[in-house]
């Protein structure tokens, strides 16, 4: 990874976090288990999707790419299983992460 890629990674992480948080305050959709924070879109899904897509742009071995994808998906499935997010909240975060990754 060169300097430009490192900066791109950090900018993408920052944007993923900030955009998801701003959208949560606009949409104001609660989580499946009631709490003090909103769930739409999932910040974790946004961030993980961005990171996975960013890493997949590198020339890793197929086995490494597979592991990256599986770990990213497991992170999202845990949020669903623990009822911290609905499927739609995770899907919205996933799509937002893709948009950020492909526009950086």
MODELLER restraints for C-alpha pairs under 7 A, 6 or more apart:
rsr = mdl.restraints
at = mdl.atoms
rsr.add(forms.Gaussian(group=physical.xy_distance, feature=features.Distance(at['CA:12:A'], at['CA:100:A']), mean=6.87, stdev=0.5))
rsr.add(forms.Gaussian(group=physical.xy_distance, feature=features.Distance(at['CA:13:A'], at['CA:47:A']), mean=6.24, stdev=0.5))
rsr.add(forms.Gaussian(group=physical.xy_distance, feature=features.Distance(at['CA:16:A'], at['CA:46:A']), mean=5.93, stdev=0.5))
rsr.add(forms.Gaussian(group=physical.xy_distance, feature=features.Distance(at['CA:16:A'], at['CA:47:A']), mean=5.48, stdev=0.5))
rsr.add(forms.Gaussian(group=physical.xy_distance, feature=features.Distance(at['CA:16:A'], at['CA:97:A']), mean=6.56, stdev=0.5))
rsr.add(forms.Gaussian(group=physical.xy_distance, feature=features.Distance(at['CA:16:A'], at['CA:100:A']), mean=6.91, stdev=0.5))
rsr.add(forms.Gaussian(group=physical.xy_distance, feature=features.Distance(at['CA:17:A'], at['CA:43:A']), mean=6.16, stdev=0.5))
rsr.add(forms.Gaussian(group=physical.xy_distance, feature=features.Distance(at['CA:17:A'], at['CA:47:A']), mean=6.57, stdev=0.5))
rsr.add(forms.Gaussian(group=physical.xy_distance, feature=features.Distance(at['CA:20:A'], at['CA:41:A']), mean=6.06, stdev=0.5))
rsr.add(forms.Gaussian(group=physical.xy_distance, feature=features.Distance(at['CA:20:A'], at['CA:42:A']), mean=7.00, stdev=0.5))
rsr.add(forms.Gaussian(group=physical.xy_distance, feature=features.Distance(at['CA:20:A'], at['CA:43:A']), mean=5.36, stdev=0.5))
rsr.add(forms.Gaussian(group=physical.xy_distance, feature=features.Distance(at['CA:21:A'], at['CA:43:A']), mean=6.92, stdev=0.5))
rsr.add(forms.Gaussian(group=physical.xy_distance, feature=features.Distance(at['CA:23:A'], at['CA:41:A']), mean=6.92, stdev=0.5))
rsr.add(forms.Gaussian(group=physical.xy_distance, feature=features.Distance(at['CA:24:A'], at['CA:38:A']), mean=5.81, stdev=0.5))
rsr.add(forms.Gaussian(group=physical.xy_distance, feature=features.Distance(at['CA:24:A'], at['CA:39:A']), mean=6.53, stdev=0.5))
rsr.add(forms.Gaussian(group=physical.xy_distance, feature=features.Distance(at['CA:24:A'], at['CA:40:A']), mean=5.32, stdev=0.5))
rsr.add(forms.Gaussian(group=physical.xy_distance, feature=features.Distance(at['CA:24:A'], at['CA:41:A']), mean=6.17, stdev=0.5))
rsr.add(forms.Gaussian(group=physical.xy_distance, feature=features.Distance(at['CA:27:A'], at['CA:40:A']), mean=6.68, stdev=0.5))
rsr.add(forms.Gaussian(group=physical.xy_distance, feature=features.Distance(at['CA:28:A'], at['CA:38:A']), mean=5.67, stdev=0.5))
rsr.add(forms.Gaussian(group=physical.xy_distance, feature=features.Distance(at['CA:29:A'], at['CA:38:A']), mean=5.49, stdev=0.5))
rsr.add(forms.Gaussian(group=physical.xy_distance, feature=features.Distance(at['CA:29:A'], at['CA:39:A']), mean=5.89, stdev=0.5))
rsr.add(forms.Gaussian(group=physical.xy_distance, feature=features.Distance(at['CA:29:A'], at['CA:40:A']), mean=5.56, stdev=0.5))
rsr.add(forms.Gaussian(group=physical.xy_distance, feature=features.Distance(at['CA:30:A'], at['CA:38:A']), mean=4.69, stdev=0.5))
rsr.add(forms.Gaussian(group=physical.xy_distance, feature=features.Distance(at['CA:30:A'], at['CA:39:A']), mean=5.46, stdev=0.5))
rsr.add(forms.Gaussian(group=physical.xy_distance, feature=features.Distance(at['CA:31:A'], at['CA:38:A']), mean=5.98, stdev=0.5))
rsr.add(forms.Gaussian(group=physical.xy_distance, feature=features.Distance(at['CA:31:A'], at['CA:39:A']), mean=4.94, stdev=0.5))
rsr.add(forms.Gaussian(group=physical.xy_distance, feature=features.Distance(at['CA:31:A'], at['CA:84:A']), mean=6.07, stdev=0.5))
rsr.add(forms.Gaussian(group=physical.xy_distance, feature=features.Distance(at['CA:31:A'], at['CA:85:A']), mean=5.58, stdev=0.5))
rsr.add(forms.Gaussian(group=physical.xy_distance, feature=features.Distance(at['CA:32:A'], at['CA:83:A']), mean=5.72, stdev=0.5))
rsr.add(forms.Gaussian(group=physical.xy_distance, feature=features.Distance(at['CA:32:A'], at['CA:84:A']), mean=6.19, stdev=0.5))
rsr.add(forms.Gaussian(group=physical.xy_distance, feature=features.Distance(at['CA:32:A'], at['CA:85:A']), mean=6.02, stdev=0.5))
rsr.add(forms.Gaussian(group=physical.xy_distance, feature=features.Distance(at['CA:32:A'], at['CA:86:A']), mean=6.32, stdev=0.5))
rsr.add(forms.Gaussian(group=physical.xy_distance, feature=features.Distance(at['CA:33:A'], at['CA:83:A']), mean=6.25, stdev=0.5))
rsr.add(forms.Gaussian(group=physical.xy_distance, feature=features.Distance(at['CA:33:A'], at['CA:84:A']), mean=6.38, stdev=0.5))
rsr.add(forms.Gaussian(group=physical.xy_distance, feature=features.Distance(at['CA:39:A'], at['CA:85:A']), mean=6.06, stdev=0.5))
rsr.add(forms.Gaussian(group=physical.xy_distance, feature=features.Distance(at['CA:39:A'], at['CA:89:A']), mean=6.30, stdev=0.5))
rsr.add(forms.Gaussian(group=physical.xy_distance, feature=features.Distance(at['CA:40:A'], at['CA:89:A']), mean=4.84, stdev=0.5))
rsr.add(forms.Gaussian(group=physical.xy_distance, feature=features.Distance(at['CA:41:A'], at['CA:89:A']), mean=4.80, stdev=0.5))
rsr.add(forms.Gaussian(group=physical.xy_distance, feature=features.Distance(at['CA:41:A'], at['CA:90:A']), mean=6.55, stdev=0.5))
rsr.add(forms.Gaussian(group=physical.xy_distance, feature=features.Distance(at['CA:41:A'], at['CA:92:A']), mean=5.25, stdev=0.5))
rsr.add(forms.Gaussian(group=physical.xy_distance, feature=features.Distance(at['CA:41:A'], at['CA:93:A']), mean=4.77, stdev=0.5))
rsr.add(forms.Gaussian(group=physical.xy_distance, feature=features.Distance(at['CA:42:A'], at['CA:85:A']), mean=6.93, stdev=0.5))
rsr.add(forms.Gaussian(group=physical.xy_distance, feature=features.Distance(at['CA:42:A'], at['CA:89:A']), mean=5.37, stdev=0.5))
rsr.add(forms.Gaussian(group=physical.xy_distance, feature=features.Distance(at['CA:42:A'], at['CA:90:A']), mean=5.28, stdev=0.5))
rsr.add(forms.Gaussian(group=physical.xy_distance, feature=features.Distance(at['CA:42:A'], at['CA:93:A']), mean=4.75, stdev=0.5))
rsr.add(forms.Gaussian(group=physical.xy_distance, feature=features.Distance(at['CA:43:A'], at['CA:93:A']), mean=6.28, stdev=0.5))
rsr.add(forms.Gaussian(group=physical.xy_distance, feature=features.Distance(at['CA:45:A'], at['CA:76:A']), mean=6.04, stdev=0.5))
rsr.add(forms.Gaussian(group=physical.xy_distance, feature=features.Distance(at['CA:45:A'], at['CA:90:A']), mean=5.68, stdev=0.5))
rsr.add(forms.Gaussian(group=physical.xy_distance, feature=features.Distance(at['CA:45:A'], at['CA:93:A']), mean=4.75, stdev=0.5))
rsr.add(forms.Gaussian(group=physical.xy_distance, feature=features.Distance(at['CA:45:A'], at['CA:94:A']), mean=5.20, stdev=0.5))
rsr.add(forms.Gaussian(group=physical.xy_distance, feature=features.Distance(at['CA:46:A'], at['CA:93:A']), mean=4.24, stdev=0.5))
rsr.add(forms.Gaussian(group=physical.xy_distance, feature=features.Distance(at['CA:46:A'], at['CA:94:A']), mean=5.22, stdev=0.5))
rsr.add(forms.Gaussian(group=physical.xy_distance, feature=features.Distance(at['CA:46:A'], at['CA:96:A']), mean=5.73, stdev=0.5))
rsr.add(forms.Gaussian(group=physical.xy_distance, feature=features.Distance(at['CA:46:A'], at['CA:97:A']), mean=4.15, stdev=0.5))
rsr.add(forms.Gaussian(group=physical.xy_distance, feature=features.Distance(at['CA:47:A'], at['CA:97:A']), mean=6.17, stdev=0.5))
rsr.add(forms.Gaussian(group=physical.xy_distance, feature=features.Distance(at['CA:48:A'], at['CA:72:A']), mean=6.00, stdev=0.5))
rsr.add(forms.Gaussian(group=physical.xy_distance, feature=features.Distance(at['CA:49:A'], at['CA:94:A']), mean=5.67, stdev=0.5))
rsr.add(forms.Gaussian(group=physical.xy_distance, feature=features.Distance(at['CA:49:A'], at['CA:97:A']), mean=4.96, stdev=0.5))
rsr.add(forms.Gaussian(group=physical.xy_distance, feature=features.Distance(at['CA:49:A'], at['CA:98:A']), mean=6.29, stdev=0.5))
rsr.add(forms.Gaussian(group=physical.xy_distance, feature=features.Distance(at['CA:50:A'], at['CA:97:A']), mean=4.61, stdev=0.5))
rsr.add(forms.Gaussian(group=physical.xy_distance, feature=features.Distance(at['CA:50:A'], at['CA:98:A']), mean=6.04, stdev=0.5))
rsr.add(forms.Gaussian(group=physical.xy_distance, feature=features.Distance(at['CA:50:A'], at['CA:100:A']), mean=6.70, stdev=0.5))
rsr.add(forms.Gaussian(group=physical.xy_distance, feature=features.Distance(at['CA:50:A'], at['CA:101:A']), mean=5.20, stdev=0.5))
rsr.add(forms.Gaussian(group=physical.xy_distance, feature=features.Distance(at['CA:52:A'], at['CA:68:A']), mean=6.41, stdev=0.5))
rsr.add(forms.Gaussian(group=physical.xy_distance, feature=features.Distance(at['CA:52:A'], at['CA:69:A']), mean=6.54, stdev=0.5))
rsr.add(forms.Gaussian(group=physical.xy_distance, feature=features.Distance(at['CA:52:A'], at['CA:72:A']), mean=6.54, stdev=0.5))
rsr.add(forms.Gaussian(group=physical.xy_distance, feature=features.Distance(at['CA:53:A'], at['CA:101:A']), mean=6.43, stdev=0.5))
rsr.add(forms.Gaussian(group=physical.xy_distance, feature=features.Distance(at['CA:54:A'], at['CA:101:A']), mean=6.42, stdev=0.5))
rsr.add(forms.Gaussian(group=physical.xy_distance, feature=features.Distance(at['CA:56:A'], at['CA:65:A']), mean=6.33, stdev=0.5))
rsr.add(forms.Gaussian(group=physical.xy_distance, feature=features.Distance(at['CA:76:A'], at['CA:90:A']), mean=6.97, stdev=0.5))
rsr.add(forms.Gaussian(group=physical.xy_distance, feature=features.Distance(at['CA:79:A'], at['CA:85:A']), mean=5.87, stdev=0.5))
rsr.add(forms.Gaussian(group=physical.xy_distance, feature=features.Distance(at['CA:80:A'], at['CA:86:A']), mean=6.10, stdev=0.5))
rsr.add(forms.Gaussian(group=physical.xy_distance, feature=features.Distance(at['CA:80:A'], at['CA:87:A']), mean=6.67, stdev=0.5))
